C-alpha cells in the first residue's frame, strides 16, 4: 500500500483532519505489511489466516476511501 504524498501546509489549513487521516494511512500500511510478513502465502483455512486476509482487504478499502475523501477536500478547496 502506497499512500499519497503528505498533505501540504495549505491543505492542512483548509482541512486539518488530513493530518490525522495521513497518520491513519501510515498505521494501516504498517499493519498490512506486518500481516503480509506473518502470512506471506495462505497455507490453509485457519482463523488467523482468514482474519489477516480480511483485515488486509478492509485496510485497502479504507485507504481508498481516505484517498477519495482527500481528493474531494482538495478539489473543493481549490
mmCIF file of the N, C-alpha and C atoms, coordinates in Angstrom:
data_MODEL
# 
_entry.id   MODEL 
# 
loop_
_atom_site.group_PDB 
_atom_site.id 
_atom_site.type_symbol 
_atom_site.label_atom_id 
_atom_site.label_alt_id 
_atom_site.label_comp_id 
_atom_site.label_asym_id 
_atom_site.label_entity_id 
_atom_site.label_seq_id 
_atom_site.pdbx_PDB_ins_code 
_atom_site.Cartn_x 
_atom_site.Cartn_y 
_atom_site.Cartn_z 
_atom_site.occupancy 
_atom_site.B_iso_or_equiv 
_atom_site.pdbx_formal_charge 
_atom_site.auth_seq_id 
_atom_site.auth_comp_id 
_atom_site.auth_asym_id 
_atom_site.auth_atom_id 
_atom_site.pdbx_PDB_model_num 
ATOM 1   N N  . UNK A 1 1  ? 0.853   -1.165  0.000  1.00 0.00 ? 1  UNK A N  1 
ATOM 2   C CA . UNK A 1 1  ? 0.000   0.000   0.000  1.00 0.00 ? 1  UNK A CA 1 
ATOM 3   C C  . UNK A 1 1  ? 0.902   1.232   0.000  1.00 0.00 ? 1  UNK A C  1 
ATOM 4   N N  . UNK A 1 2  ? 0.684   2.030   -0.967 1.00 0.00 ? 2  UNK A N  1 
ATOM 5   C CA . UNK A 1 2  ? 1.430   3.277   -1.018 1.00 0.00 ? 2  UNK A CA 1 
ATOM 6   C C  . UNK A 1 2  ? 0.425   4.414   -1.058 1.00 0.00 ? 2  UNK A C  1 
ATOM 7   N N  . UNK A 1 3  ? 0.532   5.291   -0.103 1.00 0.00 ? 3  UNK A N  1 
ATOM 8   C CA . UNK A 1 3  ? -0.419  6.385   0.001  1.00 0.00 ? 3  UNK A CA 1 
ATOM 9   C C  . UNK A 1 3  ? 0.011   7.592   -0.799 1.00 0.00 ? 3  UNK A C  1 
ATOM 10  N N  . UNK A 1 4  ? -0.802  8.602   -0.774 1.00 0.00 ? 4  UNK A N  1 
ATOM 11  C CA . UNK A 1 4  ? -0.484  9.840   -1.475 1.00 0.00 ? 4  UNK A CA 1 
ATOM 12  C C  . UNK A 1 4  ? 0.619   10.588  -0.741 1.00 0.00 ? 4  UNK A C  1 
ATOM 13  N N  . UNK A 1 5  ? 1.158   11.619  -1.371 1.00 0.00 ? 5  UNK A N  1 
ATOM 14  C CA . UNK A 1 5  ? 2.146   12.423  -0.657 1.00 0.00 ? 5  UNK A CA 1 
ATOM 15  C C  . UNK A 1 5  ? 1.516   13.063  0.581  1.00 0.00 ? 5  UNK A C  1 
ATOM 16  N N  . UNK A 1 6  ? 2.363   13.474  1.495  1.00 0.00 ? 6  UNK A N  1 
ATOM 17  C CA . UNK A 1 6  ? 1.863   14.130  2.710  1.00 0.00 ? 6  UNK A CA 1 
ATOM 18  C C  . UNK A 1 6  ? 1.049   15.363  2.355  1.00 0.00 ? 6  UNK A C  1 
ATOM 19  N N  . UNK A 1 7  ? 0.056   15.671  3.176  1.00 0.00 ? 7  UNK A N  1 
ATOM 20  C CA . UNK A 1 7  ? -0.717  16.896  2.933  1.00 0.00 ? 7  UNK A CA 1 
ATOM 21  C C  . UNK A 1 7  ? 0.191   18.124  3.019  1.00 0.00 ? 7  UNK A C  1 
ATOM 22  N N  . UNK A 1 8  ? -0.073  19.075  2.177  1.00 0.00 ? 8  UNK A N  1 
ATOM 23  C CA . UNK A 1 8  ? 0.695   20.319  2.187  1.00 0.00 ? 8  UNK A CA 1 
ATOM 24  C C  . UNK A 1 8  ? 0.197   21.224  3.311  1.00 0.00 ? 8  UNK A C  1 
ATOM 25  N N  . UNK A 1 9  ? 0.999   22.212  3.709  1.00 0.00 ? 9  UNK A N  1 
ATOM 26  C CA . UNK A 1 9  ? 0.519   23.156  4.726  1.00 0.00 ? 9  UNK A CA 1 
ATOM 27  C C  . UNK A 1 9  ? -0.793  23.835  4.322  1.00 0.00 ? 9  UNK A C  1 
ATOM 28  N N  . UNK A 1 10 ? -0.932  24.173  3.045  1.00 0.00 ? 10 UNK A N  1 
ATOM 29  C CA . UNK A 1 10 ? -2.180  24.800  2.588  1.00 0.00 ? 10 UNK A CA 1 
ATOM 30  C C  . UNK A 1 10 ? -3.372  23.845  2.736  1.00 0.00 ? 10 UNK A C  1 
ATOM 31  N N  . UNK A 1 11 ? -3.151  22.581  2.409  1.00 0.00 ? 11 UNK A N  1 
ATOM 32  C CA . UNK A 1 11 ? -4.225  21.600  2.547  1.00 0.00 ? 11 UNK A CA 1 
ATOM 33  C C  . UNK A 1 11 ? -4.590  21.402  4.014  1.00 0.00 ? 11 UNK A C  1 
ATOM 34  N N  . UNK A 1 12 ? -3.590  21.406  4.885  1.00 0.00 ? 12 UNK A N  1 
ATOM 35  C CA . UNK A 1 12 ? -3.861  21.248  6.320  1.00 0.00 ? 12 UNK A CA 1 
ATOM 36  C C  . UNK A 1 12 ? -4.594  22.452  6.893  1.00 0.00 ? 12 UNK A C  1 
ATOM 37  N N  . UNK A 1 13 ? -4.315  23.626  6.364  1.00 0.00 ? 13 UNK A N  1 
ATOM 38  C CA . UNK A 1 13 ? -5.043  24.817  6.798  1.00 0.00 ? 13 UNK A CA 1 
ATOM 39  C C  . UNK A 1 13 ? -6.505  24.710  6.388  1.00 0.00 ? 13 UNK A C  1 
ATOM 40  N N  . UNK A 1 14 ? -6.719  24.223  5.162  1.00 0.00 ? 14 UNK A N  1 
ATOM 41  C CA . UNK A 1 14 ? -8.070  24.059  4.637  1.00 0.00 ? 14 UNK A CA 1 
ATOM 42  C C  . UNK A 1 14 ? -8.830  22.948  5.371  1.00 0.00 ? 14 UNK A C  1 
ATOM 43  N N  . UNK A 1 15 ? -8.134  21.840  5.651  1.00 0.00 ? 15 UNK A N  1 
ATOM 44  C CA . UNK A 1 15 ? -8.785  20.677  6.255  1.00 0.00 ? 15 UNK A CA 1 
ATOM 45  C C  . UNK A 1 15 ? -7.818  20.008  7.235  1.00 0.00 ? 15 UNK A C  1 
ATOM 46  N N  . UNK A 1 16 ? -7.806  20.467  8.485  1.00 0.00 ? 16 UNK A N  1 
ATOM 47  C CA . UNK A 1 16 ? -6.858  19.926  9.468  1.00 0.00 ? 16 UNK A CA 1 
ATOM 48  C C  . UNK A 1 16 ? -6.975  18.416  9.684  1.00 0.00 ? 16 UNK A C  1 
ATOM 49  N N  . UNK A 1 17 ? -8.135  17.853  9.413  1.00 0.00 ? 17 UNK A N  1 
ATOM 50  C CA . UNK A 1 17 ? -8.312  16.408  9.612  1.00 0.00 ? 17 UNK A CA 1 
ATOM 51  C C  . UNK A 1 17 ? -7.416  15.588  8.696  1.00 0.00 ? 17 UNK A C  1 
ATOM 52  N N  . UNK A 1 18 ? -6.893  16.209  7.643  1.00 0.00 ? 18 UNK A N  1 
ATOM 53  C CA . UNK A 1 18 ? -5.991  15.478  6.755  1.00 0.00 ? 18 UNK A CA 1 
ATOM 54  C C  . UNK A 1 18 ? -4.748  14.979  7.483  1.00 0.00 ? 18 UNK A C  1 
ATOM 55  N N  . UNK A 1 19 ? -4.331  15.669  8.531  1.00 0.00 ? 19 UNK A N  1 
ATOM 56  C CA . UNK A 1 19 ? -3.168  15.220  9.311  1.00 0.00 ? 19 UNK A CA 1 
ATOM 57  C C  . UNK A 1 19 ? -3.463  13.877  9.975  1.00 0.00 ? 19 UNK A C  1 
ATOM 58  N N  . UNK A 1 20 ? -4.624  13.768  10.588 1.00 0.00 ? 20 UNK A N  1 
ATOM 59  C CA . UNK A 1 20 ? -4.996  12.505  11.234 1.00 0.00 ? 20 UNK A CA 1 
ATOM 60  C C  . UNK A 1 20 ? -5.238  11.401  10.219 1.00 0.00 ? 20 UNK A C  1 
ATOM 61  N N  . UNK A 1 21 ? -5.812  11.763  9.081  1.00 0.00 ? 21 UNK A N  1 
ATOM 62  C CA . UNK A 1 21 ? -6.046  10.755  8.048  1.00 0.00 ? 21 UNK A CA 1 
ATOM 63  C C  . UNK A 1 21 ? -4.728  10.243  7.476  1.00 0.00 ? 21 UNK A C  1 
ATOM 64  N N  . UNK A 1 22 ? -3.735  11.119  7.351  1.00 0.00 ? 22 UNK A N  1 
ATOM 65  C CA . UNK A 1 22 ? -2.415  10.693  6.883  1.00 0.00 ? 22 UNK A CA 1 
ATOM 66  C C  . UNK A 1 22 ? -1.784  9.740   7.901  1.00 0.00 ? 22 UNK A C  1 
ATOM 67  N N  . UNK A 1 23 ? -1.960  10.027  9.189  1.00 0.00 ? 23 UNK A N  1 
ATOM 68  C CA . UNK A 1 23 ? -1.447  9.133   10.226 1.00 0.00 ? 23 UNK A CA 1 
ATOM 69  C C  . UNK A 1 23 ? -2.150  7.777   10.171 1.00 0.00 ? 23 UNK A C  1 
ATOM 70  N N  . UNK A 1 24 ? -3.442  7.783   9.947  1.00 0.00 ? 24 UNK A N  1 
ATOM 71  C CA . UNK A 1 24 ? -4.202  6.538   9.826  1.00 0.00 ? 24 UNK A CA 1 
ATOM 72  C C  . UNK A 1 24 ? -3.707  5.726   8.640  1.00 0.00 ? 24 UNK A C  1 
ATOM 73  N N  . UNK A 1 25 ? -3.460  6.387   7.507  1.00 0.00 ? 25 UNK A N  1 
ATOM 74  C CA . UNK A 1 25 ? -2.918  5.688   6.337  1.00 0.00 ? 25 UNK A CA 1 
ATOM 75  C C  . UNK A 1 25 ? -1.585  5.025   6.658  1.00 0.00 ? 25 UNK A C  1 
ATOM 76  N N  . UNK A 1 26 ? -0.729  5.726   7.394  1.00 0.00 ? 26 UNK A N  1 
ATOM 77  C CA . UNK A 1 26 ? 0.584   5.177   7.742  1.00 0.00 ? 26 UNK A CA 1 
ATOM 78  C C  . UNK A 1 26 ? 0.440   3.949   8.646  1.00 0.00 ? 26 UNK A C  1 
ATOM 79  N N  . UNK A 1 27 ? -0.467  4.010   9.618  1.00 0.00 ? 27 UNK A N  1 
ATOM 80  C CA . UNK A 1 27 ? -0.681  2.880   10.522 1.00 0.00 ? 27 UNK A CA 1 
ATOM 81  C C  . UNK A 1 27 ? -1.276  1.698   9.759  1.00 0.00 ? 27 UNK A C  1 
ATOM 82  N N  . UNK A 1 28 ? -2.200  1.960   8.854  1.00 0.00 ? 28 UNK A N  1 
ATOM 83  C CA . UNK A 1 28 ? -2.766  0.883   8.047  1.00 0.00 ? 28 UNK A CA 1 
ATOM 84  C C  . UNK A 1 28 ? -1.689  0.222   7.190  1.00 0.00 ? 28 UNK A C  1 
ATOM 85  N N  . UNK A 1 29 ? -0.802  1.022   6.623  1.00 0.00 ? 29 UNK A N  1 
ATOM 86  C CA . UNK A 1 29 ? 0.280   0.482   5.813  1.00 0.00 ? 29 UNK A CA 1 
ATOM 87  C C  . UNK A 1 29 ? 1.165   -0.436  6.653  1.00 0.00 ? 29 UNK A C  1 
ATOM 88  N N  . UNK A 1 30 ? 1.546   0.007   7.849  1.00 0.00 ? 30 UNK A N  1 
ATOM 89  C CA . UNK A 1 30 ? 2.368   -0.819  8.737  1.00 0.00 ? 30 UNK A CA 1 
ATOM 90  C C  . UNK A 1 30 ? 1.648   -2.108  9.135  1.00 0.00 ? 30 UNK A C  1 
ATOM 91  N N  . UNK A 1 31 ? 0.364   -2.008  9.395  1.00 0.00 ? 31 UNK A N  1 
ATOM 92  C CA . UNK A 1 31 ? -0.420  -3.168  9.784  1.00 0.00 ? 31 UNK A CA 1 
ATOM 93  C C  . UNK A 1 31 ? -0.457  -4.207  8.668  1.00 0.00 ? 31 UNK A C  1 
ATOM 94  N N  . UNK A 1 32 ? -0.726  -3.748  7.457  1.00 0.00 ? 32 UNK A N  1 
ATOM 95  C CA . UNK A 1 32 ? -0.789  -4.661  6.318  1.00 0.00 ? 32 UNK A CA 1 
ATOM 96  C C  . UNK A 1 32 ? 0.575   -5.306  6.074  1.00 0.00 ? 32 UNK A C  1 
ATOM 97  N N  . UNK A 1 33 ? 1.639   -4.527  6.180  1.00 0.00 ? 33 UNK A N  1 
ATOM 98  C CA . UNK A 1 33 ? 2.982   -5.094  5.996  1.00 0.00 ? 33 UNK A CA 1 
ATOM 99  C C  . UNK A 1 33 ? 3.288   -6.157  7.044  1.00 0.00 ? 33 UNK A C  1 
ATOM 100 N N  . UNK A 1 34 ? 2.889   -5.918  8.283  1.00 0.00 ? 34 UNK A N  1 
ATOM 101 C CA . UNK A 1 34 ? 3.117   -6.908  9.342  1.00 0.00 ? 34 UNK A CA 1 
ATOM 102 C C  . UNK A 1 34 ? 2.315   -8.179  9.076  1.00 0.00 ? 34 UNK A C  1 
ATOM 103 N N  . UNK A 1 35 ? 1.080   -8.030  8.657  1.00 0.00 ? 35 UNK A N  1 
ATOM 104 C CA . UNK A 1 35 ? 0.258   -9.205  8.351  1.00 0.00 ? 35 UNK A CA 1 
ATOM 105 C C  . UNK A 1 35 ? 0.810   -9.971  7.157  1.00 0.00 ? 35 UNK A C  1 
ATOM 106 N N  . UNK A 1 36 ? 1.286   -9.246  6.150  1.00 0.00 ? 36 UNK A N  1 
ATOM 107 C CA . UNK A 1 36 ? 1.865   -9.911  4.986  1.00 0.00 ? 36 UNK A CA 1 
ATOM 108 C C  . UNK A 1 36 ? 3.149   -10.644 5.353  1.00 0.00 ? 36 UNK A C  1 
ATOM 109 N N  . UNK A 1 37 ? 3.907   -10.104 6.302  1.00 0.00 ? 37 UNK A N  1 
ATOM 110 C CA . UNK A 1 37 ? 5.114   -10.794 6.758  1.00 0.00 ? 37 UNK A CA 1 
ATOM 111 C C  . UNK A 1 37 ? 4.758   -12.062 7.540  1.00 0.00 ? 37 UNK A C  1 
ATOM 112 N N  . UNK A 1 38 ? 3.701   -11.988 8.326  1.00 0.00 ? 38 UNK A N  1 
ATOM 113 C CA . UNK A 1 38 ? 3.278   -13.146 9.112  1.00 0.00 ? 38 UNK A CA 1 
ATOM 114 C C  . UNK A 1 38 ? 2.633   -14.222 8.248  1.00 0.00 ? 38 UNK A C  1 
ATOM 115 N N  . UNK A 1 39 ? 1.942   -13.798 7.210  1.00 0.00 ? 39 UNK A N  1 
ATOM 116 C CA . UNK A 1 39 ? 1.216   -14.731 6.342  1.00 0.00 ? 39 UNK A CA 1 
ATOM 117 C C  . UNK A 1 39 ? 1.564   -14.461 4.875  1.00 0.00 ? 39 UNK A C  1 
ATOM 118 N N  . UNK A 1 40 ? 2.807   -14.717 4.452  1.00 0.00 ? 40 UNK A N  1 
ATOM 119 C CA . UNK A 1 40 ? 3.202   -14.390 3.079  1.00 0.00 ? 40 UNK A CA 1 
ATOM 120 C C  . UNK A 1 40 ? 2.432   -15.181 2.023  1.00 0.00 ? 40 UNK A C  1 
ATOM 121 N N  . UNK A 1 41 ? 2.068   -16.422 2.364  1.00 0.00 ? 41 UNK A N  1 
ATOM 122 C CA . UNK A 1 41 ? 1.283   -17.249 1.451  1.00 0.00 ? 41 UNK A CA 1 
ATOM 123 C C  . UNK A 1 41 ? 0.229   -17.977 2.262  1.00 0.00 ? 41 UNK A C  1 
ATOM 124 N N  . UNK A 1 42 ? -1.014  -17.870 1.851  1.00 0.00 ? 42 UNK A N  1 
ATOM 125 C CA . UNK A 1 42 ? -2.049  -18.625 2.561  1.00 0.00 ? 42 UNK A CA 1 
ATOM 126 C C  . UNK A 1 42 ? -1.730  -20.122 2.505  1.00 0.00 ? 42 UNK A C  1 
ATOM 127 N N  . UNK A 1 43 ? -1.805  -20.787 3.665  1.00 0.00 ? 43 UNK A N  1 
ATOM 128 C CA . UNK A 1 43 ? -1.463  -22.205 3.725  1.00 0.00 ? 43 UNK A CA 1 
ATOM 129 C C  . UNK A 1 43 ? -2.656  -23.064 4.127  1.00 0.00 ? 43 UNK A C  1 
ATOM 130 N N  . UNK A 1 44 ? -3.737  -22.446 4.445  1.00 0.00 ? 44 UNK A N  1 
ATOM 131 C CA . UNK A 1 44 ? -4.885  -23.228 4.890  1.00 0.00 ? 44 UNK A CA 1 
ATOM 132 C C  . UNK A 1 44 ? -6.074  -22.326 5.137  1.00 0.00 ? 44 UNK A C  1 
ATOM 133 N N  . UNK A 1 45 ? -6.999  -22.842 5.872  1.00 0.00 ? 45 UNK A N  1 
ATOM 134 C CA . UNK A 1 45 ? -8.229  -22.103 6.162  1.00 0.00 ? 45 UNK A CA 1 
ATOM 135 C C  . UNK A 1 45 ? -8.350  -21.733 7.632  1.00 0.00 ? 45 UNK A C  1 
ATOM 136 N N  . UNK A 1 46 ? -7.226  -21.534 8.298  1.00 0.00 ? 46 UNK A N  1 
ATOM 137 C CA . UNK A 1 46 ? -7.248  -21.197 9.717  1.00 0.00 ? 46 UNK A CA 1 
ATOM 138 C C  . UNK A 1 46 ? -7.864  -19.835 9.970  1.00 0.00 ? 46 UNK A C  1 
ATOM 139 N N  . UNK A 1 47 ? -8.379  -19.677 11.179 1.00 0.00 ? 47 UNK A N  1 
ATOM 140 C CA . UNK A 1 47 ? -8.994  -18.402 11.559 1.00 0.00 ? 47 UNK A CA 1 
ATOM 141 C C  . UNK A 1 47 ? -8.014  -17.247 11.436 1.00 0.00 ? 47 UNK A C  1 
ATOM 142 N N  . UNK A 1 48 ? -6.753  -17.468 11.857 1.00 0.00 ? 48 UNK A N  1 
ATOM 143 C CA . UNK A 1 48 ? -5.764  -16.393 11.802 1.00 0.00 ? 48 UNK A CA 1 
ATOM 144 C C  . UNK A 1 48 ? -5.537  -15.922 10.378 1.00 0.00 ? 48 UNK A C  1 
ATOM 145 N N  . UNK A 1 49 ? -5.394  -16.871 9.480  1.00 0.00 ? 49 UNK A N  1 
ATOM 146 C CA . UNK A 1 49 ? -5.160  -16.502 8.071  1.00 0.00 ? 49 UNK A CA 1 
ATOM 147 C C  . UNK A 1 49 ? -6.365  -15.792 7.473  1.00 0.00 ? 49 UNK A C  1 
ATOM 148 N N  . UNK A 1 50 ? -7.560  -16.298 7.789  1.00 0.00 ? 50 UNK A N  1 
ATOM 149 C CA . UNK A 1 50 ? -8.773  -15.673 7.285  1.00 0.00 ? 50 UNK A CA 1 
ATOM 150 C C  . UNK A 1 50 ? -8.874  -14.228 7.783  1.00 0.00 ? 50 UNK A C  1 
ATOM 151 N N  . UNK A 1 51 ? -8.647  -14.044 9.075  1.00 0.00 ? 51 UNK A N  1 
ATOM 152 C CA . UNK A 1 51 ? -8.769  -12.705 9.642  1.00 0.00 ? 51 UNK A CA 1 
ATOM 153 C C  . UNK A 1 51 ? -7.677  -11.773 9.128  1.00 0.00 ? 51 UNK A C  1 
ATOM 154 N N  . UNK A 1 52 ? -6.466  -12.273 8.969  1.00 0.00 ? 52 UNK A N  1 
ATOM 155 C CA . UNK A 1 52 ? -5.387  -11.450 8.402  1.00 0.00 ? 52 UNK A CA 1 
ATOM 156 C C  . UNK A 1 52 ? -5.743  -11.019 6.986  1.00 0.00 ? 52 UNK A C  1 
ATOM 157 N N  . UNK A 1 53 ? -6.282  -11.934 6.213  1.00 0.00 ? 53 UNK A N  1 
ATOM 158 C CA . UNK A 1 53 ? -6.691  -11.614 4.847  1.00 0.00 ? 53 UNK A CA 1 
ATOM 159 C C  . UNK A 1 53 ? -7.821  -10.590 4.837  1.00 0.00 ? 53 UNK A C  1 
ATOM 160 N N  . UNK A 1 54 ? -8.761  -10.767 5.736  1.00 0.00 ? 54 UNK A N  1 
ATOM 161 C CA . UNK A 1 54 ? -9.906  -9.839  5.837  1.00 0.00 ? 54 UNK A CA 1 
ATOM 162 C C  . UNK A 1 54 ? -9.441  -8.440  6.248  1.00 0.00 ? 54 UNK A C  1 
ATOM 163 N N  . UNK A 1 55 ? -8.544  -8.359  7.224  1.00 0.00 ? 55 UNK A N  1 
ATOM 164 C CA . UNK A 1 55 ? -8.013  -7.064  7.655  1.00 0.00 ? 55 UNK A CA 1 
ATOM 165 C C  . UNK A 1 55 ? -7.289  -6.388  6.499  1.00 0.00 ? 55 UNK A C  1 
ATOM 166 N N  . UNK A 1 56 ? -6.504  -7.154  5.756  1.00 0.00 ? 56 UNK A N  1 
ATOM 167 C CA . UNK A 1 56 ? -5.771  -6.598  4.618  1.00 0.00 ? 56 UNK A CA 1 
ATOM 168 C C  . UNK A 1 56 ? -6.739  -6.047  3.576  1.00 0.00 ? 56 UNK A C  1 
ATOM 169 N N  . UNK A 1 57 ? -7.778  -6.796  3.283  1.00 0.00 ? 57 UNK A N  1 
ATOM 170 C CA . UNK A 1 57 ? -8.783  -6.346  2.318  1.00 0.00 ? 57 UNK A CA 1 
ATOM 171 C C  . UNK A 1 57 ? -9.476  -5.075  2.797  1.00 0.00 ? 57 UNK A C  1 
ATOM 172 N N  . UNK A 1 58 ? -9.921  -5.061  4.038  1.00 0.00 ? 58 UNK A N  1 
ATOM 173 C CA . UNK A 1 58 ? -10.609 -3.889  4.581  1.00 0.00 ? 58 UNK A CA 1 
ATOM 174 C C  . UNK A 1 58 ? -9.684  -2.676  4.676  1.00 0.00 ? 58 UNK A C  1 
ATOM 175 N N  . UNK A 1 59 ? -8.412  -2.897  4.986  1.00 0.00 ? 59 UNK A N  1 
ATOM 176 C CA . UNK A 1 59 ? -7.450  -1.795  5.034  1.00 0.00 ? 59 UNK A CA 1 
ATOM 177 C C  . UNK A 1 59 ? -7.309  -1.156  3.658  1.00 0.00 ? 59 UNK A C  1 
ATOM 178 N N  . UNK A 1 60 ? -7.278  -1.985  2.621  1.00 0.00 ? 60 UNK A N  1 
ATOM 179 C CA . UNK A 1 60 ? -7.210  -1.451  1.254  1.00 0.00 ? 60 UNK A CA 1 
ATOM 180 C C  . UNK A 1 60 ? -8.433  -0.619  0.914  1.00 0.00 ? 60 UNK A C  1 
ATOM 181 N N  . UNK A 1 61 ? -9.602  -1.101  1.314  1.00 0.00 ? 61 UNK A N  1 
ATOM 182 C CA . UNK A 1 61 ? -10.833 -0.357  1.051  1.00 0.00 ? 61 UNK A CA 1 
ATOM 183 C C  . UNK A 1 61 ? -10.857 0.957   1.828  1.00 0.00 ? 61 UNK A C  1 
ATOM 184 N N  . UNK A 1 62 ? -10.414 0.916   3.077  1.00 0.00 ? 62 UNK A N  1 
ATOM 185 C CA . UNK A 1 62 ? -10.382 2.130   3.883  1.00 0.00 ? 62 UNK A CA 1 
ATOM 186 C C  . UNK A 1 62 ? -9.389  3.139   3.308  1.00 0.00 ? 62 UNK A C  1 
ATOM 187 N N  . UNK A 1 63 ? -8.237  2.664   2.873  1.00 0.00 ? 63 UNK A N  1 
ATOM 188 C CA . UNK A 1 63 ? -7.260  3.583   2.265  1.00 0.00 ? 63 UNK A CA 1 
ATOM 189 C C  . UNK A 1 63 ? -7.833  4.236   1.017  1.00 0.00 ? 63 UNK A C  1 
ATOM 190 N N  . UNK A 1 64 ? -8.580  3.485   0.225  1.00 0.00 ? 64 UNK A N  1 
ATOM 191 C CA . UNK A 1 64 ? -9.195  4.068   -0.959 1.00 0.00 ? 64 UNK A CA 1 
ATOM 192 C C  . UNK A 1 64 ? -10.217 5.131   -0.566 1.00 0.00 ? 64 UNK A C  1 
ATOM 193 N N  . UNK A 1 65 ? -10.989 4.868   0.464  1.00 0.00 ? 65 UNK A N  1 
ATOM 194 C CA . UNK A 1 65 ? -11.953 5.862   0.946  1.00 0.00 ? 65 UNK A CA 1 
ATOM 195 C C  . UNK A 1 65 ? -11.238 7.112   1.453  1.00 0.00 ? 65 UNK A C  1 
ATOM 196 N N  . UNK A 1 66 ? -10.106 6.939   2.129  1.00 0.00 ? 66 UNK A N  1 
ATOM 197 C CA . UNK A 1 66 ? -9.328  8.091   2.601  1.00 0.00 ? 66 UNK A CA 1 
ATOM 198 C C  . UNK A 1 66 ? -8.817  8.916   1.426  1.00 0.00 ? 66 UNK A C  1 
ATOM 199 N N  . UNK A 1 67 ? -8.341  8.237   0.387  1.00 0.00 ? 67 UNK A N  1 
ATOM 200 C CA . UNK A 1 67 ? -7.878  8.947   -0.808 1.00 0.00 ? 67 UNK A CA 1 
ATOM 201 C C  . UNK A 1 67 ? -9.019  9.715   -1.461 1.00 0.00 ? 67 UNK A C  1 
ATOM 202 N N  . UNK A 1 68 ? -10.178 9.076   -1.558 1.00 0.00 ? 68 UNK A N  1 
ATOM 203 C CA . UNK A 1 68 ? -11.346 9.729   -2.157 1.00 0.00 ? 68 UNK A CA 1 
ATOM 204 C C  . UNK A 1 68 ? -11.745 10.960  -1.347 1.00 0.00 ? 68 UNK A C  1 
ATOM 205 N N  . UNK A 1 69 ? -11.737 10.835  -0.019 1.00 0.00 ? 69 UNK A N  1 
ATOM 206 C CA . UNK A 1 69 ? -12.078 11.950  0.859  1.00 0.00 ? 69 UNK A CA 1 
ATOM 207 C C  . UNK A 1 69 ? -11.107 13.104  0.651  1.00 0.00 ? 69 UNK A C  1 
ATOM 208 N N  . UNK A 1 70 ? -9.834  12.771  0.623  1.00 0.00 ? 70 UNK A N  1 
ATOM 209 C CA . UNK A 1 70 ? -8.813  13.804  0.422  1.00 0.00 ? 70 UNK A CA 1 
ATOM 210 C C  . UNK A 1 70 ? -8.997  14.492  -0.936 1.00 0.00 ? 70 UNK A C  1 
ATOM 211 N N  . UNK A 1 71 ? -9.253  13.718  -1.971 1.00 0.00 ? 71 UNK A N  1 
ATOM 212 C CA . UNK A 1 71 ? -9.461  14.286  -3.306 1.00 0.00 ? 71 UNK A CA 1 
ATOM 213 C C  . UNK A 1 71 ? -10.633 15.257  -3.315 1.00 0.00 ? 71 UNK A C  1 
ATOM 214 N N  . UNK A 1 72 ? -11.719 14.881  -2.640 1.00 0.00 ? 72 UNK A N  1 
ATOM 215 C CA . UNK A 1 72 ? -12.896 15.755  -2.593 1.00 0.00 ? 72 UNK A CA 1 
ATOM 216 C C  . UNK A 1 72 ? -12.540 17.046  -1.859 1.00 0.00 ? 72 UNK A C  1 
ATOM 217 N N  . UNK A 1 73 ? -11.851 16.948  -0.735 1.00 0.00 ? 73 UNK A N  1 
ATOM 218 C CA . UNK A 1 73 ? -11.481 18.146  0.015  1.00 0.00 ? 73 UNK A CA 1 
ATOM 219 C C  . UNK A 1 73 ? -10.563 19.055  -0.787 1.00 0.00 ? 73 UNK A C  1 
ATOM 220 N N  . UNK A 1 74 ? -9.554  18.465  -1.402 1.00 0.00 ? 74 UNK A N  1 
ATOM 221 C CA . UNK A 1 74 ? -8.578  19.251  -2.138 1.00 0.00 ? 74 UNK A CA 1 
ATOM 222 C C  . UNK A 1 74 ? -9.209  19.886  -3.370 1.00 0.00 ? 74 UNK A C  1 
ATOM 223 N N  . UNK A 1 75 ? -10.068 19.126  -4.060 1.00 0.00 ? 75 UNK A N  1 
ATOM 224 C CA . UNK A 1 75 ? -10.732 19.675  -5.250 1.00 0.00 ? 75 UNK A CA 1 
ATOM 225 C C  . UNK A 1 75 ? -11.711 20.787  -4.899 1.00 0.00 ? 75 UNK A C  1 
ATOM 226 N N  . UNK A 1 76 ? -12.453 20.599  -3.792 1.00 0.00 ? 76 UNK A N  1 
ATOM 227 C CA . UNK A 1 76 ? -13.425 21.626  -3.380 1.00 0.00 ? 76 UNK A CA 1 
ATOM 228 C C  . UNK A 1 76 ? -12.742 22.876  -2.855 1.00 0.00 ? 76 UNK A C  1 
ATOM 229 N N  . UNK A 1 77 ? -11.535 22.713  -2.319 1.00 0.00 ? 77 UNK A N  1 
ATOM 230 C CA . UNK A 1 77 ? -10.831 23.852  -1.746 1.00 0.00 ? 77 UNK A CA 1 
ATOM 231 C C  . UNK A 1 77 ? -10.025 24.653  -2.749 1.00 0.00 ? 77 UNK A C  1 
ATOM 232 N N  . UNK A 1 78 ? -9.942  24.157  -3.980 1.00 0.00 ? 78 UNK A N  1 
ATOM 233 C CA . UNK A 1 78 ? -9.136  24.860  -4.992 1.00 0.00 ? 78 UNK A CA 1 
ATOM 234 C C  . UNK A 1 78 ? -9.830  26.057  -5.555 1.00 0.00 ? 78 UNK A C  1 
# 
